[in-house]
């Protein structure tokens, strides 16, 4: 009986050793082979100890440092590559919501509220510039035409009364000069028999100079606005540019990237403000210089008309001492 038990224990040890050897020879990841069923035990034999199956030793997984867990899909050629911030989705899964409309209107609609206000102000200044150009051009042309006709009428007249009759139905500063001289002559007529005509000439010259100054101020009205626009519009546009570039840098810090596709729209919107400032300033400066020369020419023609009226007044004073027949012949 002891021999039987000894034989059964020996058979169980052999079976257990074979099972361990087979388990070690299996590849990693394969299911371990089921242990063989124990041999039937003889009646009366003590139970054999349960076989202990050791887990197969698997080598430690080697993960290369350069291989990522998930491979990002390759981007098509020509599309800008953007670096994703830490903790964000992969670059292939992130869509850049960048403005594709870089026309002036599209950049205006995408700009900041401050930059929009600057652009609207510069556009209004440009509209004011061209409105003043149209209105003042017509005014200067009409004023030069009227004063030129008055100069010709004053030059063709021999006396102040003839000039007054020639300019009776016309308006403008030329007719005002003649009427002012007539009024001053009429007011001083009672004193001319006792004093000389020097006082009358001074008073006429004073009134004519005031009429000239009023006409010059009236013709120069509006040109100061052009000077203001021409000198301030570039700086207003520069303010819009600085504000837009500041917003662009804020966007760079939020996106954590300096990609040109992210930076370019904001910089383009900022530079549009500078362009509009130059568009408003350059025509204003040019038109102001043109009007300054035109108004200077107008003042010169007005001075010629005033000098002609003074000559007529001086001639009338000289003919007061001449015989009536000679004075009538002069008229």
C-alpha positions as CSV (number, residue, x, y, z in Angstrom):
1,X,0.0,0.0,0.0
2,X,2.9,2.4,0.7
3,X,4.3,1.6,-2.7
4,X,1.0,2.7,-4.3
5,X,1.0,6.0,-2.6
6,X,4.6,6.7,-3.4
7,X,3.9,5.9,-7.1
8,X,0.9,8.2,-7.2
9,X,2.9,11.1,-5.7
10,X,5.7,10.5,-8.2
11,X,3.2,10.6,-11.1
12,X,1.6,13.9,-9.8
13,X,5.1,15.5,-9.5
14,X,6.0,14.6,-13.1
15,X,2.7,16.0,-14.4
16,X,3.2,19.2,-12.5
17,X,6.7,19.7,-13.8
18,X,5.5,19.1,-17.4
19,X,2.7,21.7,-17.0
20,X,5.2,24.3,-15.8
21,X,7.5,23.7,-18.7
22,X,4.7,24.0,-21.2
23,X,3.5,27.3,-19.6
24,X,7.0,28.9,-19.9
25,X,7.3,27.9,-23.6
26,X,4.0,29.6,-24.6
27,X,4.4,33.1,-26.3
28,X,3.4,36.3,-24.4
29,X,-0.3,37.1,-24.6
30,X,-1.3,33.5,-25.4
31,X,-3.7,31.9,-22.9
32,X,-1.9,29.5,-20.6
33,X,-2.5,25.8,-21.3
34,X,-5.0,24.1,-19.0
35,X,-3.3,21.9,-16.5
36,X,-3.6,18.2,-17.0
37,X,-6.1,16.4,-15.0
38,X,-4.6,14.6,-12.1
39,X,-4.3,10.8,-12.3
40,X,-7.0,8.9,-10.5
41,X,-6.0,8.1,-7.0
42,X,-6.0,4.7,-5.6
43,X,-8.6,4.0,-3.0
44,X,-7.3,4.8,0.4
45,X,-4.4,6.9,-0.8
46,X,-4.0,10.4,0.7
47,X,-5.0,13.3,-1.6
48,X,-2.2,14.7,-3.7
49,X,-1.3,18.4,-3.1
50,X,-3.0,20.9,-5.6
51,X,-0.6,21.9,-8.4
52,X,0.6,25.5,-8.1
53,X,0.6,27.1,-11.6
54,X,2.9,30.0,-11.7
55,X,2.0,33.0,-14.0
56,X,4.0,33.2,-17.2
57,X,6.7,35.8,-17.0
58,X,6.1,38.4,-19.6
59,X,8.8,40.9,-20.6
60,X,8.2,44.5,-19.6
61,X,6.6,46.6,-22.4
62,X,9.0,48.8,-24.1
63,X,7.4,52.1,-25.3
64,X,9.6,54.3,-27.5
65,X,9.8,57.9,-26.4
66,X,9.3,59.3,-29.9
67,X,6.2,57.2,-30.7
68,X,3.0,59.1,-29.6
69,X,-0.1,57.2,-28.3
70,X,-2.2,58.5,-31.2
71,X,-0.8,59.5,-34.5
72,X,-2.1,62.9,-35.8
73,X,-3.2,62.9,-39.4
74,X,-0.8,64.6,-41.8
75,X,-1.9,68.0,-42.9
76,X,-2.2,68.8,-46.6
77,X,0.5,70.7,-48.4
78,X,0.0,74.4,-48.4
79,X,-1.9,74.5,-45.1
80,X,-0.2,76.4,-42.3
81,X,0.9,74.1,-39.4
82,X,-0.1,75.5,-36.0
83,X,1.3,74.3,-32.7
84,X,-1.5,73.2,-30.3
85,X,-1.2,74.4,-26.7
86,X,-0.6,72.1,-23.9
87,X,-3.7,70.1,-23.0
88,X,-5.5,70.9,-26.2
89,X,-6.8,68.6,-28.8
90,X,-4.4,67.3,-31.5
91,X,-3.6,69.6,-34.4
92,X,-5.5,67.5,-36.9
93,X,-8.7,67.7,-34.8
94,X,-8.5,71.4,-34.2
95,X,-10.0,73.7,-36.8
96,X,-8.7,77.3,-37.1
97,X,-11.5,79.8,-37.3
98,X,-9.5,82.4,-39.2
99,X,-11.2,85.1,-41.3
100,X,-10.7,84.4,-45.0
101,X,-12.2,87.7,-46.3
102,X,-9.3,90.2,-46.3
103,X,-11.1,92.8,-48.4
104,X,-11.4,96.3,-46.9
105,X,-15.0,95.7,-46.0
106,X,-14.3,92.3,-44.5
107,X,-11.4,93.7,-42.4
108,X,-13.6,96.6,-41.3
109,X,-16.3,94.2,-40.1
110,X,-13.8,92.1,-38.3
111,X,-12.0,95.0,-36.6
112,X,-12.3,96.1,-32.9
113,X,-14.9,98.7,-32.0
114,X,-12.3,101.3,-31.4
115,X,-10.7,100.7,-34.7
116,X,-14.1,100.8,-36.4
117,X,-14.8,104.2,-34.8
118,X,-11.4,105.5,-36.0
119,X,-12.2,104.3,-39.6
120,X,-15.6,105.8,-39.6
121,X,-14.2,109.1,-38.4
122,X,-11.6,109.1,-41.1
123,X,-14.1,108.2,-43.7
124,X,-16.3,111.1,-42.6
125,X,-13.3,113.5,-42.6
126,X,-12.6,112.4,-46.2
127,X,-16.2,113.1,-47.2
128,X,-15.9,116.6,-45.6
129,X,-12.7,117.2,-47.5
130,X,-14.3,116.4,-50.9
131,X,-17.5,118.3,-50.0
132,X,-15.4,121.5,-49.2
133,X,-13.4,121.0,-52.4
134,X,-16.5,121.0,-54.5
135,X,-18.3,123.9,-52.8
136,X,-15.2,126.1,-52.4
137,X,-14.1,125.5,-56.0
138,X,-17.4,126.7,-57.3
139,X,-17.3,129.7,-54.8
140,X,-13.8,130.7,-55.8
141,X,-14.6,130.4,-59.5
142,X,-17.7,132.5,-59.2
143,X,-16.0,135.1,-57.0
144,X,-13.1,135.5,-59.4
145,X,-15.5,135.9,-62.3
146,X,-17.5,138.6,-60.7
147,X,-14.6,140.6,-59.4
148,X,-12.8,140.4,-62.8
149,X,-15.9,141.9,-64.4
150,X,-16.0,144.6,-61.7
151,X,-12.3,145.4,-62.4
152,X,-13.0,145.8,-66.1
153,X,-16.0,148.0,-65.4
154,X,-14.1,150.2,-63.0
155,X,-11.2,150.5,-65.4
156,X,-13.4,151.6,-68.3
157,X,-15.3,154.2,-66.2
158,X,-14.1,157.8,-66.1
159,X,-15.9,158.8,-62.9
160,X,-17.4,157.1,-59.9
161,X,-20.9,157.6,-61.2
162,X,-20.2,155.8,-64.4
163,X,-18.7,152.8,-62.5
164,X,-21.8,152.8,-60.3
165,X,-24.1,152.7,-63.3
166,X,-22.1,149.9,-64.8
167,X,-22.3,147.8,-61.7
168,X,-25.8,148.8,-60.7
169,X,-27.3,145.3,-61.3
170,X,-24.4,143.2,-60.4
171,X,-23.5,141.9,-56.9
172,X,-20.2,140.9,-55.3
173,X,-17.5,142.9,-53.6
174,X,-16.7,145.0,-56.6
175,X,-20.2,146.6,-56.5
176,X,-19.8,147.0,-52.7
177,X,-16.5,148.9,-53.2
178,X,-18.1,151.4,-55.6
179,X,-21.2,151.9,-53.5
180,X,-19.1,152.4,-50.3
181,X,-17.0,155.1,-52.1
182,X,-20.2,156.8,-53.3
183,X,-21.7,156.9,-49.8
184,X,-18.6,158.3,-48.3
185,X,-18.3,160.9,-51.0
186,X,-21.9,161.9,-50.4
187,X,-21.4,162.2,-46.7
188,X,-18.3,164.4,-47.1
189,X,-19.7,166.6,-49.8
190,X,-20.6,169.4,-47.4
191,X,-17.1,169.7,-46.1
192,X,-15.2,169.5,-49.3
193,X,-15.8,173.3,-50.0
194,X,-13.9,174.2,-46.8
195,X,-11.2,171.5,-46.5
196,X,-9.2,169.5,-48.9
197,X,-9.9,166.0,-50.2
198,X,-7.2,164.2,-48.2
199,X,-9.6,163.3,-45.4
200,X,-12.1,161.9,-47.9
201,X,-9.4,159.7,-49.5
202,X,-8.4,158.3,-46.1
203,X,-12.0,157.5,-45.2
204,X,-12.7,155.9,-48.6
205,X,-9.5,153.8,-48.3
206,X,-10.4,152.7,-44.8
207,X,-13.9,151.5,-45.9
208,X,-12.5,149.8,-49.0
209,X,-9.9,147.9,-46.9
210,X,-12.6,146.6,-44.6
211,X,-14.6,145.4,-47.5
212,X,-11.6,143.7,-48.9
213,X,-10.9,142.0,-45.6
214,X,-14.5,140.8,-45.2
215,X,-14.5,139.4,-48.7
216,X,-11.2,137.6,-48.1
217,X,-12.5,136.1,-44.8
218,X,-15.6,134.9,-46.6
219,X,-13.6,133.3,-49.4
220,X,-11.3,131.6,-46.9
221,X,-14.1,130.1,-44.9
222,X,-13.8,126.3,-44.7
223,X,-10.1,126.0,-45.5
224,X,-9.2,125.8,-41.9
225,X,-11.1,122.5,-41.7
226,X,-8.9,121.2,-44.5
227,X,-5.8,122.2,-42.6
228,X,-7.0,120.4,-39.5
229,X,-7.9,117.2,-41.3
230,X,-4.5,117.3,-43.2
231,X,-2.5,117.6,-40.0
232,X,-4.5,115.3,-37.6
233,X,-5.8,112.5,-39.9
234,X,-2.4,110.6,-40.0
235,X,-2.1,110.6,-36.2
236,X,-5.7,109.4,-35.9
237,X,-5.0,106.6,-38.3
238,X,-1.8,105.8,-36.3
239,X,-3.9,105.5,-33.1
240,X,-6.1,103.0,-34.8
241,X,-3.0,101.1,-36.0
242,X,-1.5,100.9,-32.5
243,X,-4.8,99.8,-31.0
244,X,-5.2,97.1,-33.6
245,X,-1.7,95.7,-33.3
246,X,-2.2,95.7,-29.5
247,X,-5.3,93.5,-30.0
248,X,-3.3,91.3,-32.4
249,X,-0.6,90.7,-29.7
250,X,-3.3,89.9,-27.2
251,X,-4.7,87.3,-29.6
252,X,-1.2,85.8,-30.0
253,X,-0.9,85.4,-26.2
254,X,-4.3,83.7,-26.0
255,X,-3.6,81.3,-28.9
256,X,0.0,80.6,-27.7
257,X,1.2,80.7,-31.3
258,X,3.0,83.1,-33.6
259,X,1.7,81.6,-36.8
260,X,1.3,84.1,-39.6
261,X,-2.2,82.8,-40.2
262,X,-3.2,84.0,-36.7
263,X,-1.3,87.2,-36.7
264,X,-1.9,88.5,-40.3
265,X,-5.7,89.4,-40.1
266,X,-5.2,91.6,-37.0
267,X,-2.2,93.4,-38.4
268,X,-4.0,93.9,-41.7
269,X,-7.0,95.5,-39.9
270,X,-4.6,97.7,-38.0
271,X,-2.8,98.8,-41.2
272,X,-6.1,99.6,-42.8
273,X,-6.6,102.4,-40.3
274,X,-3.3,103.9,-41.3
275,X,-4.2,103.7,-45.0
276,X,-7.5,105.5,-44.3
277,X,-5.7,108.2,-42.4
278,X,-3.4,108.8,-45.3
279,X,-6.4,108.7,-47.7
280,X,-8.1,111.5,-45.7
281,X,-4.9,113.6,-45.0
282,X,-3.2,113.7,-48.4
283,X,-6.1,115.1,-50.4
284,X,-6.9,117.6,-47.6
285,X,-3.3,119.0,-47.7
286,X,-3.2,119.2,-51.5
287,X,-6.6,120.9,-51.7
288,X,-5.7,123.3,-49.0
289,X,-2.6,124.4,-50.9
290,X,-4.5,124.8,-54.1
291,X,-7.2,126.9,-52.3
292,X,-4.5,129.0,-50.6
293,X,-3.1,130.0,-54.0
294,X,-6.5,130.6,-55.5
295,X,-7.6,132.8,-52.6
296,X,-4.3,134.7,-52.9
297,X,-5.1,135.4,-56.5
298,X,-8.6,136.4,-55.6
299,X,-7.3,138.9,-53.0
300,X,-5.0,140.4,-55.7
301,X,-7.9,141.0,-58.1
302,X,-9.9,142.5,-55.2
303,X,-7.0,144.8,-54.4
304,X,-7.0,145.9,-58.1
305,X,-10.7,146.8,-57.9
306,X,-10.1,148.7,-54.6
307,X,-7.3,150.7,-56.2
308,X,-9.4,151.5,-59.2
309,X,-12.2,152.9,-57.0
310,X,-9.6,155.1,-55.1
311,X,-8.4,156.5,-58.5
312,X,-12.0,157.3,-59.4
313,X,-12.5,159.2,-56.1
314,X,-9.3,161.1,-56.6
315,X,-10.2,162.0,-60.1
316,X,-13.7,163.3,-59.0
317,X,-12.0,165.5,-56.3
318,X,-9.7,167.0,-58.9
319,X,-12.6,167.8,-61.3
320,X,-14.5,169.7,-58.6
321,X,-12.3,172.8,-59.3
322,X,-12.8,172.4,-63.1
323,X,-15.5,174.2,-65.1
324,X,-18.8,172.4,-65.3
325,X,-18.4,172.0,-69.1
326,X,-15.1,170.2,-68.7
327,X,-16.5,168.0,-65.9
328,X,-19.5,167.0,-68.1
329,X,-17.1,166.2,-71.0
330,X,-15.2,164.0,-68.6
331,X,-18.3,162.1,-67.7
